[in-house]
């Protein structure tokens, strides 16, 4: 189980993609969404932390219309 922390100013678009995101490699659940520019998810995955971070960034960039235009940071702990 990992924690995925995402920081950004356009959280509405980021959350539309990541809230309750699930596929064959990862399942995300919201842990903390009290901050307007940061959200923390719990992530269930067999991937390593570094691989999961790369995977989530790639998924957002390739599957979201906002993936290549928004500035955000994504860290897996």
C-alpha positions as CSV (number, residue, x, y, z in Angstrom):
1,X,0.0,0.0,0.0
2,X,1.4,3.4,-1.0
3,X,0.4,7.0,-0.5
4,X,0.2,9.1,-3.7
5,X,0.5,12.8,-3.1
6,X,-0.6,15.1,-6.0
7,X,-0.1,18.9,-5.8
8,X,-1.4,21.4,-8.4
9,X,-3.6,24.4,-8.9
10,X,-6.2,22.9,-11.2
11,X,-7.2,20.1,-8.9
12,X,-10.7,19.8,-10.3
13,X,-9.3,18.4,-13.6
14,X,-6.7,16.2,-11.8
15,X,-9.4,14.8,-9.5
16,X,-11.8,14.1,-12.3
17,X,-9.2,11.7,-13.6
18,X,-7.7,10.2,-10.4
19,X,-10.6,10.0,-8.0
20,X,-11.6,6.3,-7.8
21,X,-9.1,5.4,-10.6
22,X,-8.7,1.7,-11.1
23,X,-7.2,-0.5,-13.7
24,X,-5.3,-3.8,-13.8
25,X,-2.2,-2.2,-12.3
26,X,-3.5,0.2,-9.6
27,X,-6.5,1.1,-7.5
28,X,-6.6,4.6,-6.0
29,X,-8.8,5.7,-3.1
30,X,-9.0,9.3,-1.6
31,X,-7.3,9.6,1.8
32,X,-7.2,13.3,2.3
33,X,-8.7,16.1,0.2
34,X,-9.0,18.9,2.7
35,X,-6.3,21.0,1.0
36,X,-7.3,22.9,-2.1
37,X,-4.0,22.3,-3.9
38,X,-3.0,18.9,-2.6
39,X,-4.7,15.5,-2.5
40,X,-3.5,12.3,-1.0
41,X,-4.7,8.9,-2.3
42,X,-4.0,5.4,-1.0
43,X,-2.8,3.1,-3.8
44,X,-3.0,-0.6,-4.1
45,X,-0.5,-1.9,-6.6
46,X,2.1,-4.6,-7.2
47,X,4.4,-2.1,-8.9
48,X,7.4,-0.6,-7.0
49,X,6.9,3.0,-5.8
50,X,9.1,4.4,-8.6
51,X,7.3,2.4,-11.3
52,X,3.9,3.4,-9.9
53,X,4.9,7.0,-10.0
54,X,6.0,6.7,-13.7
55,X,2.9,4.7,-14.5
56,X,0.4,7.2,-13.0
57,X,2.1,10.2,-14.7
58,X,2.0,8.4,-18.1
59,X,-1.6,7.4,-17.6
60,X,-2.6,11.0,-16.9
61,X,-0.5,12.4,-19.8
62,X,-1.9,9.9,-22.3
63,X,-5.5,9.4,-21.2
64,X,-6.5,12.9,-19.9
65,X,-7.1,15.8,-22.2
66,X,-5.4,18.0,-19.6
67,X,-2.5,15.7,-19.0
68,X,0.0,17.6,-21.1
69,X,-1.2,21.1,-20.2
70,X,-1.5,21.1,-16.4
71,X,1.4,21.7,-14.1
72,X,1.3,19.3,-11.1
73,X,3.6,17.1,-9.0
74,X,3.0,13.5,-8.2
75,X,4.9,11.6,-5.6
76,X,4.5,8.1,-4.4
77,X,5.6,7.2,-0.8
